[in-house]
């Protein structure tokens, strides 16, 4: 669903860019709290949370390379907002998807540079906000269990994709560069993205369920689901003191989960992506069918060595695409971890400043 340059005019693209920049600024502040809250005593703070958030971004990059067929001549791919929000929190989730979109645009010529604000608005902000709001609402009314978190993840991810399509359609209604029927575009966009949403929901639920099964403490949306130990006192069951609750040995280090996630991302991007559907995705198909693509512009970095997810001058298609995928995962995990490390360090610096400031003064 990466919009290229030229689909939406400059004023609306600029407005979307301002909105995206504001959302990223707010998310940077919110992510400081999420990264801090996710850390458990003795878990290593930023050493634990920043790499995991970077891994989520890399995993989203990898899975976005796996277009799956959804209808005759149409494919779809993960957007990732729901998955990121549930795993690492909504603010951090916006940053995860934004990092992926920026790298895809600059390095792989996927999504226009002037359309970056549009893509962040539709694919990062909309999906994350809609998915997490719905997810939290469902978790509150469903039984407090791991299965409920997985079910809520499925529904939230499903709804987030057509919501993203609706926002794109609204932006196009205001700033579209071709004269087309907005009603027909809206119907087509929502219809195909409901089907894509089913794939998004399945991937999200499977991933969240898999992480919950081995490390529920790493899932932001599953916090507070742990069952307290009970002690029998004078014939009655009471909650055990928190200090008496056993801490799994694996909880002291997420290294195995991180390594497994990175290896999975590399395999998906470097090998499985070769078998992805070659059909146009939902937006590309609707654009071609309704004439939206008439004003599409060539990408500013179309000659990039990694353009179109292939390595320049490598003739073997399988090897070229695999190398591009591996490079993309590597760059994303490094860039994402760096961003979240800096965010977490800023939080720690603010806390130290507050601790050392004179009473009654603000920092």
N, C-alpha and C positions, 0 to 999 in steps of 0.2 A: 504493500500500500504506500510505497514511497512515491510521493508526487515529484515530478521533474520540474525544472524551471519552465515557465511559460503557461502552465495550466491556470494560474491565478495571477492577477495583475500585481504591479509593484506596490501600490498603496496597501492593499489587503495583505500581501506577503510581508510588508514592513510592519503592519499592525500585529500580525501573528508573531513576527519576530520579537516585538516588544513584549507581547504577552508571554512568549516562551522564556525570554530573558528574566522577566519578573518572577515567573514560576520557578525557574532554576535558582534564583536568588533566595526565594522563600524556602525552597527545598534544601538548599545548603544549610540554612539555619536549622530546619527541622531534622535534617539528617544527623546533625551533631548530637541531638538528643537521642535519636534512634540508635545510633552506633554506640552511644554510651550506655543506653538502657539495655541493649542486647547483651553487653558484656556481663558475665557473672563473676563473683568474687573468685580471684585466682585464675581466671580464664585468660588473662593476658591483654584485656582492653583492646586497643587498636591492633595489636598483634594478632588478635583473633577475629575481630569484626571487619576490619578493612579488607583483608584478603578474601573473606567470604563474600563481601559485597562485590568486589572486583570479579570474583568467580561467577557470580550471578550474571553480571554484564557479559562475560565471555560466553557463558552457556546460552544466553539469549542470542548473541551474535551467531553462534554455531547453529542453533535450531532455526534461525531465520533463513539459513541457507537451504533448508529442507522444504521446498515447496511441495505440497501434497495436492492431488487432484480433488476438486470438489464438485465439478459439473462438467458438461461437455465443453472441452476447450478452455477450461478455466482452472486455475490453481490458487492455493492460498498458502500463507506461512504464518508462523507465530508472530504476534505483535509484542507480547512479553510484559505488558504493563501489569496485568493481574498477577502473573507469576512473581515478578519482582516485588510488588507491593506486599504480597502474602509472605514471601520468604524473608525480606529484609526491612519492610515497612514502606509506607506510601511515599514519604519524602525521599528516602534513599532509592526507592523504586523509580521515581521520576528521573533521578540522576543516572541510574543504571541504563535505562532505555535511551536517555539523551546522549550519553557517552557513545552508545552503540550507533545511534543515528549520525552523530557527528563524524565518527570514524568511517562509517559506510559512505557518507557523502564525500569526504575529503580524499580518502584512499581508494575507494572502490567505484566512484562515480555512480553511486546508487542513491538517488534522491538529490534534487537540485540544491545548489548552494544558496540561491535566493529563496528557495522553497524550504529551507531548513526549519525556519520558524513554523511554517505550516505543518511539516512532518512531526516536529516535537509536540505541537499543540494537539494533533490528532492521535499520534501513536504513543506518545509518552504521557502527556498530561491527562487527556480524556480517558484513556484506558485505565490508568492508575487510579484516578479519582473515582470513576464510576465503579470499577471493580472493587476497590477497597471499601467504599461506602456500602455497597451491596453485601460484600463479604462480612463486614462487621455486623450489619443488620441481621443476616442469616445466623451467624454464630450466636447472637444473643437469644434468638428464639429456638434454636435447635438444641438438643441435648449436648452437654459439654463433653464431647468425645473426639477422638482423632478422626473417626469416620465422618463426623459432622463437619470438621474442618475441610476434609477432602471434598465432601459434597458441596459445601459452600464455595470452595475454590472452583469447582466445575461450573456452577451457575454464574458466579461473578465473572469468570473468564468468558463464558458464552455471551453474556450481555455486553461486555466491554467492547467487543469487536463491531457489532452493528452501531453501537453508540459512537465509535470512532468514525464510521462511515457517515453517520448523520452530521457530525461536526464538519467533516470535509465538505459534504453537500451544502451546508449552510455557508461555509466560506466561499464555495464556488458560486452560490447564488448571489453573493455580494460582489465578488471580484473575478468571476469567470471570464476568460478571454475569448470564448466562442458563444455564439447565440444558439443555445440548445434548450430543450424543455427541461426545466428543473424538476418537474414532477416525475418525468420518465427517468431522469438521472437518479433521483432519490429512491424510486422504486427498485431500480436495478442495483444500486449500491447496497441498499439495506438487504435486498433479497440474497445476493451472492455472499454478503458478509455474515449473514446468519449461518450459512453453510460453513463458511470459514471459521466462524465462531465455535462450531462443534469440534473442529480439529483443535482449535486453541484451548477449548475446555478440556478435551481429553489429555492433551500434552500437559496442561497446567495441573490437573488433578493427579495424573500419574506421577509427575515430578514432586509435587507437594506431598503426596502420599508416601513416596519412596523415602523422602528425607525425614518425614515424621516417624516412619517405621524404625529408623536407625538412630536419629538424633532429633527428637522433637524440640529440644532446647534451642536448636538453631533456627526454628521457624518462628518468625515474628508473630504471625497470625495465630500460632498455637500456644502462646504464652498463657500461663494460668490454668492449663488443662491437666497438669500433673495432680495425681491424687495424693492427699496428705496421708501420712502414716497414722494409724490409730493405736492408742494404748488403752488397755483396760485398767481403770482405776476404780477401786471399790465397786466392782461389778458393772461399771459403765464405760462405754467407749468414748474417748476424748481425743482431740487432735494432739499428735506428738509435737514437741518443740521442733522448730525448723532445723536446729542444729543436730537433731537426732536422725534426720532424713538422710539416707545414704546417697552419696553422689557417685554415679557411675564413673569408672576409671576413664572411659572414653570421653567423658565431659571435660576432662582436664585439657584435652588437646583436640582440635578439629582437623588435625593434619591429614588423617586418613580420608576423611570426607572430602577435604579440599583436593587431595591428589586424585581421588576417584572421580570427582566432578571435572577436574581439568582433563584427565585422560578421556573421559566420556565426551567432553566438548571437542577435543582434538580428533577423536575417531569420527564423530558426527560431521565436523567441518572438513576433515581431510580425506575421508573415505565415503561415508554414507551420502554426502551431498552430491556425489557423482550420479546417484540414482534418483535425485529429486526430479519432480515434474518440470518439463521444459515449457509447459503452457503458460500464457500470461496470467499474472495474478488478478485479483478481483478488480482493482482500480484500472489496471492496464486494459483489461477486457471491456469494462464499461466505457473507458475513454475511447477505445477503438470503435466500439459499436455505436456510440452516440456523437462522435466527432469532436470530443473534448481534446483529443491529441493533435488537432490541427495546428495549434499554436505552440506545441512542445518545442523546446529549444535544446540544442546539443549541450551536454554537460561541459562545464568549464574545465574539468580535469579528465575529459574523455580519453586523453592520451596517457593517463596515469599507468605506471608499470603494473598496477593491480586492477585496472578497470575491468568491470564486468566479472569480477571474481575469477580472474585468470592471471597468471604470471606472464608478462610480456616476453616474447622470444622463446617461450617453451611451447613446442609444437604439439606435444602429446596432451590431449584435452584432459584426460584423467589426472595426469601428473600436474598440469597447470592449475586446474581447479583445486586439487588437493593441497598443493603448496600455498595457494592463495588463502584457502580456508585455515590452514595451520598458522600462517602469518597473521591472519586476522584475529584468531583466538589469542595468539601470543600478545599482539599489540593491545587488544582490548583488556586482557587480564592485567597487563602492566599499567595501562593508562587508568583503568578503573580503580585498581588498588591504590595507585598514586593519588587519585582524587580523594578517595575515601580516607586514606591515611592522613592527607592534609586536613580534611574536614575534622577528623577525630583529634588530631593534634591541636587544632584551633580551639576545640571544646576544652581540651585539657589545659591549654594556656589561659583561657578565660576563667576556668575554675581556680587556677593558681593565682591569677590576678585578684579575684574576689577574696581569696583566703588571706592575701597579704595586704589588701587595701585597708586603710583606717576605718574603724566602725563609723557608720553613718554616711560614708561616701559611696558614690556609685562609680562603676567602671564600665 
